[in-house]
Amino acid sequence: MDDQLKYLQEQLATDRKLWNELQNQLRCETDPKRQLKWKKDIEEINQRIKAHEDEIEKTEQKLKTLRTKETYTNRVNPSQLETSDFKTVTNSNKINNNGVKKYKNLIRRHLKKILFFFVFIGIGLFFAIAIYQLTLNSSTVCPNGKENNNINLSIVKSLSCGEQSLISGSALADKIKGIEAYKLSNYPTAVYFFKEARKKEPNDPETLIYLNNAKIEKDKMPAYTIAVVVPINSNLYTSLQILRGVAQAQEEFLSKEKYPPKIGLKVLIADDGNDVKEAKRIASILVEQKHILAVIGHYASDLTLETRDIYEKGKLVSVSPGSTSAELPRPNDHFFFRTIPSLERNTFAVARHLEIKRNYKVAVFYNPSSRFSASFLSKLKKDLSNFKIDIVNELDDKDKYKYFHLFHLSSPLFKPSRAIKYANDKGVKAFVVIPDGGTTDYSLRNTFKLIKASPKDFLIVGANPLFTDETLLLGEDVIDRLVVPTPWIKTTVSQSNFFANKAKELWQGREISPWTVTAYDAAEVLIQALFTNIKEKPTRLNLRDNLANPNFEAKGADEKDMIKFENGNRKKEKVELAKIIKSKCSEFGYSFVPEEYQEQEIKQLESSCN
């Protein structure tokens, strides 16, 4: 049994080492198809690690049980008893006395351990509180001007204006030299190396943001600072798209000469990792940085819902480019705005599409532990009911436990084959899939497994988190049957506007997504509010008042649709539906296009990349 335990532990150590190696390869990989392969390999190793851990736990429990039995047998073994009455009594007394002494010594040892434990915990809490206070109050993250020399870099973990790269694998030698120079306040050198890095890797938005921040410092330009919070460690594709939108808005602003005397715009980047605890930590730091006037973020609704009170108490405006939950904003949310339409428009578009396609029975898959996913389903039910569409897995209480894992996308026990069989038995030919925004481990994975396993004649309608590169990499499995609602989609018309042309120039043809557009709009909202509408020096409060003014409007990516807010929500009448086609324009070989586009319109769109 001991040998078996040792063998399992060695296997676990081997798999963990392999997992780390694959993670490093994934961070450095730029080819989307190889990225997907590494992700699948990592997932398989994760499952092996979990199996090893479970087996080790069981083996350790068995060993513990066996040793307990052996100890008990040794204590009551009759062969160890004396046959003489006198010896028996004498030895019994000795055993009792020795037992009492051992018992007392054991108690003393345990008391010492308990005392040491509480002293250790007390010291730990003291240092934790001290460090937390230092984090919040002692240093300024990314200030403007010579104060940079006094930054305590230990507090900027997951936050940077140029002091570190938050994008794993983004390790160009020139970029690293630029970061080192920025940390030392050698801004002319930082500008030089960031420019060199841009020449070699022009589609990296982090480098462009750092370059512009370094230019501001080099020219000793007074500047206002905003932050953008993205899930880099969890969802790199979406994070890069959001950063591209913000970087483009910053670049356009700094290249204009219409705001004399010149005041710059610095951008701080933060990585929340799509993790609630990390998002709260970052929000708590940002509200204490009094020079930061606003935040663009968060992407996922679940994180935005958990951080909104922190921003509200800190009187710090947040503009989300990705949070669609119907729980946002509350009637008393005064500092929250979003440049993406609320999910009510998404659910109506989904229901309307199903009705047009004459699918009057659907099975719905979602994550009940995600507030976004549950909120989407709640609104969708009303819209489906209005279109006389039945949800076949609206289960009564006696069946809920039995079929729970069939439709729970975040469950590790989810099996597409069982769910598909259930749907077939109910006469269903359409699925609605509502994964969370990447805040749990299995939701998107299970969604992709379900799509790949579904019969080719099934219609699948997904929530907006499926507008991602991983969906495109499903290729033939999604052509002509997956439809996703989106706030923006590339069309023949959008190719000719100023935003699209500038994006093509900046990112060297790299595709832009809806999140690039909504992030660009969020940055433009803040830029125009800070630099155009506020006549005196801007503060967090007068910025909020400006955005909340019913007359406020800003020009965004869509030149024909001015950005306006009503109670924090963007006023926008339309949500697009996107489908997937083969595309020679796309780095993935497939691309999202408007759902209504026919062959001729697709050809026109494709011709734009020649």
C-alpha positions as CSV (number, residue, x, y, z in Angstrom):
1,M,0.0,0.0,0.0
2,D,2.9,2.4,0.8
3,D,4.5,1.6,-2.6
4,Q,1.2,2.3,-4.3
5,L,0.9,5.7,-2.5
6,K,4.5,6.6,-3.5
7,Y,3.9,5.6,-7.1
8,L,0.7,7.8,-7.3
9,Q,2.6,10.8,-5.7
10,E,5.3,10.4,-8.3
11,Q,2.8,10.4,-11.1
12,L,1.1,13.5,-9.7
13,A,4.4,15.3,-9.5
14,T,5.2,14.3,-13.2
15,D,1.8,15.6,-14.4
16,R,2.1,18.8,-12.5
17,K,5.5,19.4,-14.0
18,L,4.1,18.7,-17.5
19,W,1.2,21.0,-16.8
20,N,3.6,23.9,-16.0
21,E,5.6,23.2,-19.2
22,L,2.5,23.3,-21.4
23,Q,1.3,26.5,-19.7
24,N,4.6,28.1,-20.6
25,Q,4.3,26.9,-24.2
26,L,0.7,28.3,-24.3
27,R,1.8,31.7,-23.1
28,C,4.5,32.0,-25.8
29,E,2.4,30.5,-28.6
30,T,0.9,32.9,-31.2
31,D,-0.7,30.5,-33.6
32,P,-4.4,30.2,-32.7
33,K,-4.7,26.5,-33.7
34,R,-1.7,25.5,-31.7
35,Q,-3.0,27.5,-28.8
36,L,-6.2,25.5,-28.9
37,K,-4.2,22.2,-29.0
38,W,-2.2,23.3,-25.9
39,K,-5.4,24.2,-24.1
40,K,-6.9,20.7,-24.9
41,D,-3.7,19.0,-23.7
42,I,-3.7,21.1,-20.5
43,E,-7.4,20.2,-19.9
44,E,-6.6,16.4,-20.2
45,I,-3.7,16.8,-17.8
46,N,-5.9,18.7,-15.4
47,Q,-8.3,15.7,-15.4
48,R,-5.4,13.3,-14.7
49,I,-4.1,15.4,-11.9
50,K,-7.6,15.5,-10.3
51,A,-7.8,11.7,-10.7
52,H,-4.4,11.2,-9.1
53,E,-5.3,13.5,-6.2
54,D,-8.6,11.6,-5.6
55,E,-6.7,8.2,-5.7
56,I,-4.0,9.5,-3.3
57,E,-6.7,10.7,-0.9
58,K,-8.4,7.3,-1.0
59,T,-5.1,5.4,-0.5
60,E,-4.1,7.6,2.4
61,Q,-7.5,7.0,4.0
62,K,-7.1,3.2,3.6
63,L,-3.6,3.3,5.1
64,K,-4.9,5.3,8.0
65,T,-7.6,2.8,8.6
66,L,-5.2,-0.2,8.4
67,R,-2.8,1.5,10.9
68,T,-5.6,2.2,13.3
69,K,-6.6,-1.5,13.2
70,E,-3.0,-2.6,13.8
71,T,-2.6,-0.3,16.7
72,Y,-5.8,-1.5,18.3
73,T,-4.8,-5.2,17.8
74,N,-1.4,-4.6,19.4
75,R,-3.0,-3.0,22.5
76,V,-5.4,-5.9,23.2
77,N,-3.2,-8.9,22.1
78,P,-3.8,-11.6,24.8
79,S,-0.3,-13.1,24.4
80,Q,1.2,-10.0,26.0
81,L,-0.7,-10.5,29.2
82,E,1.1,-11.9,32.3
83,T,-0.2,-15.3,33.6
84,S,0.7,-14.6,37.3
85,D,-1.9,-12.6,39.2
86,F,0.8,-10.7,41.0
87,K,2.7,-9.7,37.8
88,T,-0.6,-8.8,36.1
89,V,-1.5,-6.4,38.9
90,T,2.0,-4.9,39.1
91,N,2.3,-4.4,35.3
92,S,-1.2,-3.0,35.2
93,N,-0.3,-0.4,37.7
94,K,2.9,0.4,35.8
95,I,0.9,0.7,32.6
96,N,-1.7,3.0,34.3
97,N,1.0,5.2,35.7
98,N,2.9,5.4,32.4
99,G,-0.4,6.0,30.6
100,V,-1.2,8.9,32.8
101,K,2.3,10.4,32.3
102,K,2.1,9.9,28.5
103,Y,-1.4,11.4,28.5
104,K,-0.3,14.5,30.5
105,N,2.8,14.9,28.2
106,L,0.5,14.6,25.2
107,I,-1.8,17.3,26.5
108,R,1.1,19.6,27.1
109,R,2.5,19.1,23.6
110,H,-1.0,19.8,22.1
111,L,-1.4,22.9,24.2
112,K,2.0,24.2,23.1
113,K,1.1,23.6,19.5
114,I,-2.3,25.4,19.8
115,L,-0.6,28.3,21.6
116,F,2.1,28.5,18.8
117,F,-0.6,28.3,16.2
118,F,-2.6,31.2,17.6
119,V,0.6,33.3,18.0
120,F,1.6,32.5,14.4
121,I,-1.9,33.4,13.2
122,G,-1.8,36.7,15.2
123,I,1.5,37.7,13.7
124,G,0.3,36.8,10.2
125,L,-2.8,38.9,10.6
126,F,-0.8,41.8,11.9
127,F,1.5,41.7,8.8
128,A,-1.4,41.1,6.5
129,I,-3.3,44.2,7.8
130,A,-0.1,46.2,7.7
131,I,0.6,45.2,4.1
132,Y,-3.0,45.9,3.1
133,Q,-2.9,49.4,4.6
134,L,0.4,50.0,2.8
135,T,-1.2,48.8,-0.4
136,L,-4.1,51.1,-0.1
137,N,-2.4,54.2,1.3
138,S,1.3,54.4,1.2
139,S,2.1,54.6,-2.6
140,T,0.5,55.9,-5.7
141,V,0.2,53.6,-8.6
142,C,1.2,55.2,-11.9
143,P,1.3,58.9,-11.0
144,N,2.2,61.6,-13.4
145,G,5.6,63.3,-13.2
146,K,8.7,62.8,-11.0
147,E,6.8,61.1,-8.2
148,N,7.3,57.9,-10.2
149,N,10.7,57.5,-8.4
150,N,8.8,56.7,-5.2
151,I,6.6,54.0,-6.4
152,N,6.6,50.8,-4.3
153,L,6.6,48.3,-7.1
154,S,5.4,45.5,-4.8
155,I,1.9,47.1,-4.8
156,V,1.5,47.1,-8.6
157,K,1.1,43.4,-9.0
158,S,-1.4,43.0,-11.8
159,L,-1.4,46.8,-12.5
160,S,1.0,48.7,-14.8
161,C,1.4,51.9,-16.7
162,G,4.7,50.6,-18.2
163,E,6.5,49.1,-15.2
164,Q,5.8,45.5,-16.2
165,S,4.2,43.4,-18.9
166,L,0.9,41.8,-17.8
167,I,0.7,39.7,-21.0
168,S,2.4,36.4,-20.6
169,G,4.6,35.5,-23.6
170,S,4.9,39.2,-24.6
171,A,8.6,39.1,-24.3
172,L,10.2,41.0,-27.2
173,A,13.7,42.1,-26.2
174,D,12.9,45.7,-27.2
175,K,9.7,45.7,-25.1
176,I,11.5,44.4,-22.1
177,K,14.2,47.1,-22.5
178,G,11.4,49.7,-22.7
179,I,9.8,48.4,-19.5
180,E,13.2,48.5,-17.6
181,A,13.8,52.1,-18.8
182,Y,10.2,53.1,-17.8
183,K,10.8,51.6,-14.3
184,L,13.9,53.7,-13.9
185,S,12.1,56.9,-15.2
186,N,14.4,57.0,-18.2
187,Y,11.5,57.9,-20.5
188,P,13.4,58.9,-23.7
189,T,15.0,55.4,-23.7
190,A,11.6,53.8,-22.9
191,V,10.0,55.7,-25.9
192,Y,12.7,54.5,-28.2
193,F,12.5,50.8,-27.3
194,F,8.6,50.8,-27.2
195,K,8.7,52.2,-30.8
196,E,11.1,49.5,-31.8
197,A,8.8,46.9,-30.3
198,R,5.9,48.3,-32.1
199,K,7.7,47.9,-35.4
200,K,8.2,44.2,-34.7
201,E,4.9,43.4,-33.1
202,P,2.4,46.1,-34.2
203,N,-0.7,44.3,-33.0
204,D,0.3,44.4,-29.3
205,P,-2.0,47.1,-27.6
206,E,-0.1,46.9,-24.3
207,T,3.1,48.2,-26.1
208,L,1.2,51.1,-27.7
209,I,-0.4,52.2,-24.3
210,Y,3.1,52.0,-22.6
211,L,4.6,54.0,-25.5
212,N,2.0,56.8,-25.2
213,N,2.4,56.8,-21.4
214,A,6.2,57.2,-21.8
215,K,5.8,60.0,-24.3
216,I,3.7,61.9,-21.8
217,E,6.3,61.5,-19.1
218,K,9.2,62.3,-21.5
219,D,7.5,65.6,-22.5
220,K,6.6,66.4,-18.9
221,M,3.1,66.8,-20.0
222,P,0.3,67.2,-17.3
223,A,-2.1,64.3,-17.8
224,Y,-5.3,62.8,-16.5
225,T,-5.3,59.0,-15.7
226,I,-7.9,56.3,-16.3
227,A,-7.6,52.6,-15.7
228,V,-8.7,49.7,-17.9
229,V,-9.4,46.3,-16.1
230,V,-9.3,43.2,-18.3
231,P,-9.2,39.4,-17.7
232,I,-5.7,38.9,-19.2
233,N,-4.8,35.7,-17.3
234,S,-8.1,34.1,-18.1
235,N,-9.3,35.4,-21.4
236,L,-6.4,36.8,-23.4
237,Y,-8.3,37.1,-26.7
238,T,-11.0,39.4,-25.3
239,S,-8.5,41.3,-23.2
240,L,-6.4,42.1,-26.2
241,Q,-9.5,43.2,-28.1
242,I,-10.5,45.6,-25.2
243,L,-7.0,47.0,-24.9
244,R,-6.9,47.6,-28.7
245,G,-10.0,49.7,-28.4
246,V,-8.6,51.8,-25.5
247,A,-5.2,52.1,-27.0
248,Q,-6.7,53.4,-30.3
249,A,-8.7,56.0,-28.5
250,Q,-5.7,57.1,-26.5
251,E,-3.5,57.2,-29.7
252,E,-6.1,59.3,-31.6
253,F,-6.5,61.7,-28.7
254,L,-2.8,62.3,-28.2
255,S,-2.3,62.9,-32.0
256,K,-4.8,65.7,-32.0
257,E,-3.7,69.3,-31.5
258,K,-7.2,70.7,-30.6
259,Y,-6.9,70.9,-26.8
260,P,-4.3,73.6,-26.0
261,P,-2.7,73.9,-23.5
262,K,-2.0,70.2,-24.1
263,I,-3.1,67.8,-21.4
264,G,-2.3,64.1,-21.9
265,L,-4.3,60.9,-21.1
266,K,-2.4,58.1,-19.3
267,V,-3.9,54.6,-19.2
268,L,-3.2,52.1,-16.4
269,I,-3.8,48.5,-17.3
270,A,-5.0,46.0,-14.6
271,D,-5.6,42.2,-14.9
272,D,-8.5,40.9,-12.8
273,G,-8.1,37.3,-14.2
274,N,-11.9,36.9,-14.4
275,D,-11.7,36.2,-10.7
276,V,-14.0,37.8,-8.2
277,K,-11.5,38.1,-5.3
278,E,-8.8,39.6,-7.6
279,A,-11.4,42.0,-9.1
280,K,-12.3,43.2,-5.6
281,R,-8.6,43.6,-4.7
282,I,-7.9,45.7,-7.8
283,A,-11.1,47.8,-7.3
284,S,-10.1,48.5,-3.7
285,I,-6.6,49.7,-4.9
286,L,-8.0,51.8,-7.7
287,V,-10.5,53.8,-5.6
288,E,-7.6,54.8,-3.3
289,Q,-5.6,56.2,-6.2
290,K,-7.1,59.7,-6.1
291,H,-5.5,60.7,-9.4
292,I,-7.3,57.9,-11.3
293,L,-10.5,59.6,-12.5
294,A,-12.4,56.6,-14.1
295,V,-12.2,52.9,-14.8
296,I,-13.0,51.0,-18.1
297,G,-14.2,47.6,-16.9
298,H,-15.0,45.0,-15.9
299,Y,-15.6,42.6,-18.8
300,A,-17.7,39.9,-17.1
301,S,-21.0,40.8,-15.5
302,D,-20.3,38.6,-12.5
303,L,-17.2,40.6,-11.6
304,T,-18.9,44.0,-12.3
305,L,-21.8,43.0,-9.9
306,E,-19.3,42.2,-7.2
307,T,-17.2,45.4,-7.5
308,R,-19.8,48.0,-8.2
309,D,-20.3,48.9,-4.5
310,I,-16.5,49.4,-4.1
311,Y,-16.5,51.9,-6.9
312,E,-19.7,53.5,-5.7
313,K,-18.2,54.1,-2.2
314,G,-15.0,55.4,-3.7
315,K,-17.0,57.7,-6.0
316,L,-15.1,56.3,-9.0
317,V,-16.9,56.0,-12.3
318,S,-16.7,52.7,-14.1
319,V,-17.7,52.2,-17.7
320,S,-18.1,48.6,-18.7
321,P,-17.6,47.5,-22.3
322,G,-18.8,43.9,-21.7
323,S,-21.2,43.6,-18.8
324,T,-24.8,43.0,-20.1
325,S,-26.5,41.6,-17.0
326,A,-30.1,42.8,-16.3
327,E,-29.1,43.4,-12.7
328,L,-27.0,46.3,-13.9
329,P,-27.5,49.1,-13.2
330,R,-29.6,49.3,-10.0
331,P,-31.8,52.4,-9.7
332,N,-29.4,53.8,-7.1
333,D,-26.2,53.1,-9.1
334,H,-24.7,56.6,-9.7
335,F,-21.2,55.7,-10.9
336,F,-21.9,52.8,-13.3
337,F,-22.3,53.2,-17.1
338,R,-21.9,50.8,-20.0
339,T,-21.3,51.1,-23.7
340,I,-22.8,47.6,-24.5
341,P,-26.5,47.2,-24.7
342,S,-28.4,45.5,-21.9
343,L,-29.1,41.8,-22.3
344,E,-32.8,42.4,-22.8
345,R,-32.0,43.3,-26.4
346,N,-30.0,40.1,-26.7
347,T,-32.7,37.8,-25.4
348,F,-35.3,39.4,-27.7
349,A,-33.0,38.9,-30.7
350,V,-32.5,35.2,-29.7
351,A,-36.2,34.5,-29.3
352,R,-37.1,36.4,-32.5
353,H,-34.6,34.4,-34.5
354,L,-36.0,31.1,-33.2
355,E,-39.5,32.2,-34.1
356,I,-38.4,33.1,-37.6
357,K,-36.7,29.7,-38.0
358,R,-39.9,28.0,-36.7
359,N,-38.2,26.3,-33.8
360,Y,-41.0,26.2,-31.2
361,K,-39.3,23.8,-28.9
362,V,-35.8,24.4,-27.4
363,A,-33.5,23.1,-24.8
364,V,-31.6,25.7,-22.8
365,F,-28.1,25.2,-21.3
366,Y,-26.7,27.6,-18.8
367,N,-24.7,28.1,-15.6
368,P,-27.0,28.6,-12.6
369,S,-24.1,29.7,-10.4
370,S,-23.4,32.7,-12.8
371,R,-25.5,35.8,-12.2
372,F,-25.0,36.7,-15.8
373,S,-26.1,33.3,-17.2
374,A,-29.1,33.1,-14.8
375,S,-30.1,36.7,-15.6
376,F,-30.0,35.9,-19.3
377,L,-32.2,32.9,-18.9
378,S,-34.7,34.8,-16.7
379,K,-35.2,37.4,-19.5
380,L,-35.1,34.8,-22.2
381,K,-38.0,32.9,-20.7
382,K,-40.3,35.9,-21.0
383,D,-39.3,36.5,-24.6
384,L,-39.7,32.9,-25.6
385,S,-43.1,32.8,-23.9
386,N,-44.2,35.8,-26.0
387,F,-43.2,34.0,-29.2
388,K,-45.0,30.8,-28.0
389,I,-41.7,28.8,-27.8
390,D,-41.4,26.1,-25.2
391,I,-38.4,25.3,-23.1
392,V,-38.4,21.5,-22.8
393,N,-36.0,21.4,-19.8
394,E,-38.1,23.7,-17.6
395,L,-38.3,20.8,-15.1
396,D,-40.6,20.4,-12.1
397,D,-39.2,19.8,-8.6
398,K,-39.1,16.0,-8.8
399,D,-37.1,16.0,-12.0
400,K,-34.7,18.9,-11.2
401,Y,-32.2,16.8,-9.3
402,K,-32.4,13.9,-11.7
403,Y,-31.7,16.0,-14.8
404,F,-29.7,18.9,-13.2
405,H,-26.3,18.0,-14.7
406,L,-27.8,17.5,-18.2
407,F,-28.1,21.3,-18.7
408,H,-25.7,22.8,-16.2
409,L,-22.8,24.0,-18.4
410,S,-20.5,24.6,-15.5
411,S,-20.7,21.0,-14.1
412,P,-17.7,18.8,-14.4
413,L,-20.2,15.9,-14.8
414,F,-21.8,17.4,-17.9
415,K,-22.1,14.9,-20.8
416,P,-23.3,16.2,-24.2
417,S,-24.5,12.8,-25.4
418,R,-27.0,12.5,-22.5
419,A,-28.2,16.0,-23.0
420,I,-28.6,15.5,-26.8
421,K,-30.5,12.2,-26.2
422,Y,-32.9,14.0,-23.8
423,A,-33.5,16.7,-26.4
424,N,-34.1,14.2,-29.2
425,D,-36.6,12.3,-27.1
426,K,-38.5,15.6,-26.6
427,G,-38.5,16.4,-30.3
428,V,-36.1,19.4,-30.0
429,K,-34.1,20.6,-33.0
430,A,-32.7,23.8,-31.4
431,F,-30.4,24.6,-28.5
432,V,-29.8,27.9,-26.6
433,V,-26.5,28.0,-24.9
434,I,-25.7,30.6,-22.2
435,P,-22.2,30.1,-20.9
436,D,-20.8,32.6,-18.4
437,G,-18.1,35.1,-19.4
438,G,-15.2,32.7,-18.5
439,T,-15.6,33.1,-14.8
440,T,-15.8,29.3,-14.1
441,D,-13.6,26.4,-15.4
442,Y,-16.1,24.3,-17.4
443,S,-18.8,26.6,-18.8
444,L,-17.2,27.5,-22.2
445,R,-15.5,24.0,-22.5
446,N,-18.8,22.2,-22.1
447,T,-20.5,24.6,-24.5
448,F,-17.9,23.8,-27.2
449,K,-18.2,20.0,-26.5
450,L,-22.0,20.3,-26.8
451,I,-21.8,22.2,-30.1
452,K,-19.3,19.7,-31.6
453,A,-21.4,16.7,-30.5
454,S,-24.8,18.1,-31.7
455,P,-26.4,16.8,-34.9
456,K,-25.6,19.0,-37.9
457,D,-29.3,19.8,-38.4
458,F,-29.6,21.4,-35.0
459,L,-29.8,25.2,-34.8
460,I,-27.7,26.6,-31.9
461,V,-28.2,30.2,-30.6
462,G,-25.5,31.4,-28.1
463,A,-25.1,34.2,-25.7
464,N,-22.6,37.0,-26.5
465,P,-19.6,35.4,-24.6
466,L,-19.4,33.0,-27.6
467,F,-18.2,35.8,-29.8
468,T,-14.6,34.7,-29.4
469,D,-11.7,33.2,-31.3
470,E,-12.3,29.7,-29.7
471,T,-15.7,29.6,-31.3
472,L,-14.2,30.4,-34.7
473,L,-11.7,27.5,-34.2
474,L,-14.7,25.1,-34.1
475,G,-14.7,25.6,-37.9
476,E,-17.1,23.3,-39.8
477,D,-19.0,22.5,-36.6
478,V,-20.5,25.9,-36.4
479,I,-21.0,27.0,-40.0
480,D,-24.6,27.7,-41.0
481,R,-26.0,26.7,-37.6
482,L,-24.6,28.9,-34.8
483,V,-25.9,32.4,-34.3
484,V,-24.7,34.8,-31.7
485,P,-26.1,38.2,-30.7
486,T,-23.5,41.0,-30.7
487,P,-23.4,44.8,-30.2
488,W,-21.3,45.2,-33.4
489,I,-20.4,43.2,-36.4
490,K,-18.1,43.9,-39.4
491,T,-20.1,44.8,-42.5
492,T,-19.3,46.3,-45.9
493,V,-20.5,49.7,-44.6
494,S,-18.4,49.6,-41.4
495,Q,-15.3,48.9,-43.4
496,S,-15.3,52.5,-44.7
497,N,-15.6,54.5,-41.5
498,F,-12.8,56.3,-39.7
499,F,-12.6,53.9,-36.8
500,A,-12.3,50.8,-39.0
501,N,-9.6,52.4,-41.2
502,K,-7.6,53.6,-38.2
503,A,-7.9,50.1,-36.5
504,K,-6.6,48.5,-39.8
505,E,-3.7,50.9,-39.8
506,L,-2.8,50.5,-36.1
507,W,-3.2,46.7,-35.8
508,Q,-1.9,45.8,-39.3
509,G,-5.1,44.1,-40.4
510,R,-5.6,42.1,-37.2
511,E,-9.4,41.5,-36.8
512,I,-11.3,43.6,-34.4
513,S,-14.2,42.3,-32.4
514,P,-17.3,43.9,-30.7
515,W,-15.2,44.3,-27.5
516,T,-12.7,46.5,-29.4
517,V,-15.6,48.7,-30.4
518,T,-17.4,48.9,-27.0
519,A,-14.0,49.5,-25.3
520,Y,-13.2,52.3,-27.8
521,D,-16.6,53.8,-27.2
522,A,-16.0,53.6,-23.4
523,A,-12.6,55.4,-23.8
524,E,-14.2,58.0,-26.1
525,V,-17.0,58.7,-23.6
526,L,-14.4,59.4,-20.9
527,I,-12.1,61.5,-23.2
528,Q,-14.9,63.7,-24.4
529,A,-16.4,64.1,-20.9
530,L,-13.0,64.9,-19.4
531,F,-11.6,67.2,-22.1
532,T,-14.6,68.8,-23.8
533,N,-17.5,69.1,-21.5
534,I,-15.7,69.9,-18.2
535,K,-14.5,73.4,-18.1
536,E,-12.8,73.4,-14.7
537,K,-10.3,70.8,-13.5
538,P,-12.1,67.4,-13.7
539,T,-12.8,65.4,-10.5
540,R,-14.5,62.1,-10.1
541,L,-17.7,63.8,-9.1
542,N,-18.0,66.3,-11.9
543,L,-17.0,63.6,-14.4
544,R,-19.9,61.5,-13.0
545,D,-22.3,64.5,-13.2
546,N,-21.3,65.1,-16.8
547,L,-21.9,61.5,-17.9
548,A,-25.3,61.4,-16.0
549,N,-26.5,64.6,-17.7
550,P,-29.4,63.8,-20.0
551,N,-27.9,66.1,-22.7
552,F,-24.5,64.3,-22.7
553,E,-23.5,62.6,-25.9
554,A,-20.2,61.4,-27.4
555,K,-19.1,60.3,-30.8
556,G,-17.9,56.6,-30.9
557,A,-16.9,54.0,-33.5
558,D,-20.2,54.3,-35.3
559,E,-20.3,57.8,-36.7
560,K,-24.1,57.7,-37.2
561,D,-24.9,56.6,-33.7
562,M,-24.0,59.1,-30.9
563,I,-23.4,57.5,-27.5
564,K,-26.0,58.6,-24.9
565,F,-26.9,57.2,-21.5
566,E,-30.1,56.7,-19.7
567,N,-29.7,55.7,-16.0
568,G,-26.3,54.3,-16.9
569,N,-27.5,52.2,-19.8
570,R,-26.5,53.0,-23.4
571,K,-29.4,54.1,-25.6
572,K,-29.1,51.8,-28.5
573,E,-32.0,50.3,-30.4
574,K,-30.4,47.4,-32.2
575,V,-28.4,44.3,-31.5
576,E,-26.9,42.4,-34.4
577,L,-27.0,38.6,-35.0
578,A,-23.8,37.1,-36.3
579,K,-23.1,33.8,-38.0
580,I,-19.8,32.1,-39.0
581,I,-18.4,31.6,-42.5
582,K,-15.2,30.4,-44.0
583,S,-13.0,33.4,-44.6
584,K,-9.6,34.1,-46.2
585,C,-9.6,37.5,-44.5
586,S,-9.4,35.9,-41.0
587,E,-6.3,34.7,-39.2
588,F,-8.5,31.8,-37.9
589,G,-9.8,30.7,-41.4
590,Y,-13.4,31.6,-40.3
591,S,-15.1,34.9,-39.5
592,F,-18.3,36.3,-38.0
593,V,-20.6,38.1,-40.4
594,P,-24.1,39.5,-40.2
595,E,-26.6,36.6,-40.0
596,E,-28.7,38.0,-42.9
597,Y,-25.8,38.3,-45.3
598,Q,-26.1,36.2,-48.5
599,E,-23.4,35.0,-50.8
600,Q,-23.0,38.3,-52.8
601,E,-22.7,40.4,-49.6
602,I,-20.2,38.0,-48.2
603,K,-18.1,38.2,-51.4
604,Q,-18.1,42.0,-51.1
605,L,-16.9,41.8,-47.5
606,E,-14.2,39.3,-48.3
607,S,-12.9,41.4,-51.2
608,S,-11.9,44.1,-48.6
609,C,-8.9,42.0,-47.5
610,N,-7.4,41.6,-51.0
